């Protein structure tokens, strides 16, 4: 019969190796809240779309959004509209900061998330999962719902 001490000597290096190899994911802080998250249903013939939401930071420190992941898209980028040579242009940005005790709205014509090379075409009402990545690797899971520009009245 194997002694406990002998089993520990045999298995300890395995557990230590697993602990080193397992990725560490920072937990979402209670100070950031994501509200009204939506993803637009792509226009016919397009394989890209955009996501919108409101970020609420209840902490006393600014929080910087550095990236976005989406399980249903090959690539996700933070974008903003900027005036360039008298024309409004959409540009990718590295990060955006939510002020302390403040909010930042991602909306059409402002900050938004572009989602490229969709794995599937969402339909109105479909739940879609995004992950917002903040400074320090903090990941915030977000459940968004697909909405179509054709679902709303135009007048």
C-alpha positions in Angstrom: 0.0 0.0 0.0 1.3 3.5 -1.0 2.0 5.9 1.9 0.5 9.4 1.7 3.9 10.9 1.9 5.0 8.9 -1.2 1.9 9.9 -3.1 2.4 13.5 -2.3 6.0 13.4 -3.5 4.8 11.8 -6.7 1.9 14.1 -7.4 3.1 17.4 -6.0 5.2 18.3 -9.1 2.1 17.6 -11.3 -0.1 19.9 -9.3 2.5 22.7 -9.2 3.0 22.4 -13.0 -0.8 22.7 -13.6 -1.0 25.7 -11.3 1.7 27.5 -13.3 0.2 26.6 -16.7 -3.4 27.4 -15.9 -4.3 30.9 -17.1 -5.1 33.5 -14.5 -8.1 35.6 -15.2 -8.8 38.7 -13.1 -12.4 38.8 -11.8 -14.8 41.5 -12.9 -14.8 44.4 -10.5 -18.1 45.3 -8.8 -17.5 48.9 -9.7 -18.1 48.5 -13.5 -21.6 47.9 -14.8 -22.7 47.3 -18.4 -26.2 48.4 -19.3 -28.4 48.1 -22.4 -26.0 46.0 -24.4 -27.1 45.4 -28.0 -25.6 44.1 -31.2 -27.0 45.2 -34.5 -28.3 42.5 -36.9 -25.9 42.7 -39.9 -27.3 44.3 -43.0 -28.0 41.9 -45.9 -24.8 40.8 -47.6 -22.5 42.0 -44.8 -20.4 39.9 -42.4 -19.7 42.6 -39.8 -21.8 44.5 -37.3 -21.5 46.7 -34.2 -22.2 46.6 -30.5 -23.5 49.4 -28.2 -23.9 49.7 -24.5 -23.5 52.0 -21.5 -20.5 51.6 -19.1 -21.0 52.8 -15.5 -18.0 53.2 -13.3 -18.9 53.5 -9.6 -15.3 53.5 -8.4 -13.2 56.4 -7.4 -10.6 55.6 -10.1 -11.0 55.8 -13.9 -11.2 52.4 -15.7 -9.7 51.8 -19.1 -11.3 49.4 -21.6 -8.5 47.9 -23.6 -10.2 45.2 -25.7 -13.3 43.2 -26.5 -13.8 39.5 -27.3 -16.9 38.0 -28.9 -17.5 34.2 -29.2 -19.5 34.7 -32.5 -16.9 37.0 -34.3 -13.4 36.4 -35.4 -12.3 39.9 -34.5 -13.6 42.7 -32.3 -12.3 46.3 -32.2 -13.1 49.4 -30.2 -13.9 52.2 -32.6 -14.7 55.9 -32.5 -15.8 58.6 -34.9 -13.4 61.5 -35.4 -13.6 64.6 -37.6 -10.7 64.4 -40.2 -10.4 67.1 -42.9 -14.0 68.1 -42.4 -15.3 64.5 -42.7 -16.5 62.2 -40.0 -14.3 59.1 -40.1 -14.6 55.8 -38.1 -11.3 54.8 -36.6 -10.1 52.0 -34.3 -8.8 53.1 -31.0 -6.5 51.2 -28.6 -8.5 52.0 -25.5 -11.2 54.3 -23.9 -11.4 55.4 -20.3 -14.5 55.5 -18.2 -14.1 58.3 -15.7 -14.3 57.8 -12.0 -17.9 57.9 -10.8 -18.9 58.4 -14.5 -20.3 56.8 -17.6 -19.3 56.2 -21.2 -22.0 55.4 -23.8 -21.1 53.3 -26.8 -23.5 54.5 -29.5 -23.9 55.0 -33.2 -21.8 58.0 -34.3 -19.5 57.7 -31.2 -17.6 55.0 -29.5 -18.8 51.5 -30.5 -17.4 48.0 -30.9 -17.0 46.7 -34.5 -17.4 42.9 -34.9 -15.8 41.4 -38.0 -16.1 38.0 -39.7 -19.1 36.7 -37.9 -19.4 32.9 -37.4 -23.2 33.1 -37.6 -25.8 35.7 -38.5 -27.7 36.8 -35.4 -31.4 37.4 -35.6 -33.5 39.9 -33.7 -33.7 38.9 -30.0 -30.8 36.4 -30.1 -28.6 36.6 -27.0 -24.9 37.3 -27.8 -22.0 37.1 -25.4 -19.2 39.7 -25.3 -16.3 40.0 -23.0 -15.0 43.5 -22.2 -11.3 43.6 -21.2 -10.1 46.3 -18.8 -6.6 47.3 -17.6 -4.9 44.6 -15.7 -6.7 41.9 -17.7 -10.0 42.3 -15.8 -12.7 40.6 -17.9 -16.3 41.6 -17.7 -18.8 39.2 -19.3 -21.7 40.9 -21.2 -25.0 39.5 -22.4 -26.2 41.6 -25.4 -29.3 41.1 -27.5 -29.4 41.4 -31.3 -31.5 44.3 -32.6 -32.2 45.3 -36.2 -32.4 48.8 -37.6 -35.6 47.6 -39.3 -37.3 46.8 -35.9 -37.7 50.4 -35.0 -40.2 52.9 -36.5 -38.4 55.4 -38.7 -40.6 58.4 -37.8 
